């Protein structure tokens, strides 16, 4: 019997969410968008994802209001993908999934997320232990962790070696 493509018989909000974000690559596309990746080619290079798959995932995420497609150049026409509030709302899920993976598979942290105002590493649920407040995603500073490759091959990974706030566009070094 072929594997179904939806969860039509499930009456569950998790099943509905999986309809949108449960396909392979989708959460990684969202993760990269939260990191500040915005351009098609940057997603392509950083993720190593097939072009057709990336195009389909970006189309779905845009149609669902998780990403917004914006024109950044008229001639030739070029667009970028910006995270919406609906996409930002997925941050706690991605954070928890990353922590779960690290805890259960013994992987060192590739990135550490700190409260930009005080420098304290944010807690499991996005709280600042030092300030006692929830840290908005735009106030999260991402820095390389002990497991980060210090000499990555792709330009996006190299750009992510510099401390940066979440959601801000990545800045690529001129080649």
C-alpha positions as a printed Julia matrix, in Angstrom:
175×3 Matrix{Float64}:
  0.0    0.0     0.0
  1.32   3.45   -0.93
  2.06   5.94    1.81
 -0.59   8.63    1.94
  0.32  12.24    1.26
 -1.82  13.77    3.99
 -3.37  13.09    7.36
 -6.99  13.42    6.3
 -8.25  10.95    8.9
 -6.43  12.63   11.78
 -8.35  15.16   13.82
 -5.33  16.75   15.4
 -3.55  20.1    15.22
 -0.19  18.32   15.02
 -1.35  16.47   11.91
 -2.51  19.76   10.35
  0.85  21.39   11.11
  2.67  18.41    9.6
  0.7   18.94    6.39
  2.66  22.19    6.02
  6.01  21.7     7.77
  6.36  17.92    7.93
  7.99  17.3     4.56
 11.69  16.62    4.39
 13.7   19.85    4.04
 10.88  22.19    5.08
 12.01  22.83    8.66
 15.57  23.33    7.43
 14.38  25.96    4.95
 12.52  27.7     7.79
 15.55  27.39   10.07
 17.76  29.04    7.46
 15.2   31.8     6.9
 15.2   32.51   10.66
 19.01  32.63   10.51
 18.71  35.35    7.86
 19.04  33.41    4.63
 16.74  35.09    2.12
 17.84  34.34   -1.41
 17.06  31.24   -3.43
 20.68  30.51   -4.34
 21.8   30.91   -0.72
 19.23  28.34    0.43
 20.33  26.08   -2.41
 24.05  26.28   -1.59
 23.69  26.06    2.18
 21.21  23.22    2.27
 22.41  21.18   -0.71
 18.75  20.7    -1.58
 17.58  19.79   -5.11
 16.35  22.85   -7.04
 12.87  21.45   -7.7
 12.42  20.54   -4.04
 13.53  23.98   -2.87
 11.22  25.71   -5.34
  8.29  23.59   -4.15
  9.06  24.2    -0.45
  9.41  27.96   -0.95
  6.15  28.05   -2.9
  4.31  26.16   -0.14
  5.8   28.25    2.66
  4.89  31.43    0.79
  1.35  30.21    0.07
  0.94  29.36    3.77
  2.12  32.78    4.9
  5.24  31.49    6.65
  7.52  33.3     4.23
  6.84  36.39    2.15
  8.33  36.78   -1.3
  9.76  40.26   -1.87
 11.35  41.77   -4.95
 14.81  43.15   -4.22
 15.93  43.78   -7.81
 13.9   44.81  -10.86
 16.26  44.08  -13.74
 16.68  41.2   -13.94
 13.82  40.47  -11.54
 15.05  38.83   -8.34
 13.13  37.99   -5.21
 14.01  37.11   -1.64
 12.07  35.27    1.05
 11.43  36.99    4.36
 10.04  35.3     7.45
  6.57  36.47    8.51
  5.19  36.52   12.05
  3.66  33.13   11.28
  7.14  31.81   10.49
  8.68  33.42   13.57
  6.1   31.51   15.62
  7.87  28.3    14.56
 11.09  29.32   16.37
 10.22  27.63   19.69
  9.5   24.39   17.83
 12.8   24.53   15.95
 14.69  25.47   19.13
 13.16  22.54   21.03
 13.8   20.11   18.17
 17.44  21.22   17.99
 17.92  20.81   21.73
 16.23  17.41   21.64
 18.56  16.29   18.86
 21.61  17.5    20.75
 20.55  15.85   24.01
 19.58  12.5    22.52
 22.29  12.17   19.89
 25.2   13.74   21.78
 25.97  16.33   19.15
 27.92  19.45   20.16
 26.17  22.79   19.69
 26.77  24.23   16.23
 25.24  27.53   17.29
 24.56  29.15   20.63
 21.68  31.56   21.07
 22.19  34.44   23.48
 20.12  37.37   24.69
 21.64  40.27   22.73
 21.03  42.71   25.59
 22.97  40.86   28.29
 24.85  38.05   26.54
 23.26  35.24   28.56
 22.46  32.02   26.7
 18.71  31.79   26.29
 16.87  29.0    28.03
 15.04  26.07   26.57
 11.83  28.04   26.06
 13.35  31.3    24.83
 13.67  32.92   28.23
 16.68  34.85   29.51
 17.71  33.32   32.85
 19.57  36.5    33.84
 16.85  39.03   32.93
 13.86  36.81   33.68
 12.14  37.79   30.43
 11.09  36.07   27.23
 13.54  37.06   24.47
 11.93  38.1    21.19
 13.58  36.37   18.24
 14.99  39.63   16.89
 16.81  40.06   20.2
 18.5   36.67   19.97
 22.18  36.78   19.08
 23.43  33.67   17.29
 27.11  32.81   17.78
 29.11  29.79   16.62
 29.14  26.92   19.09
 31.9   24.42   19.87
 30.66  22.04   17.15
 30.72  24.61   14.35
 33.0   23.92   11.4
 35.48  26.81   11.51
 36.36  26.44    7.83
 33.13  25.61    5.99
 33.03  25.26    2.21
 29.88  27.24    1.48
 29.58  31.04    1.79
 26.4   30.92    3.89
 28.06  28.78    6.55
 31.06  31.14    6.52
 28.73  34.12    7.01
 27.05  32.34    9.93
 30.41  32.09   11.73
 30.05  35.77   12.64
 27.79  36.66   15.56
 24.49  37.99   14.23
 20.96  38.63   15.35
 18.31  36.21   14.22
 16.12  37.38   11.33
 18.68  39.92   10.1
 19.82  39.15    6.55
 23.1   37.31    6.34
 26.0   39.37    5.06
 28.11  37.54    2.52
 31.77  38.41    2.17
 32.68  39.74   -1.25
 34.55  37.07   -3.17
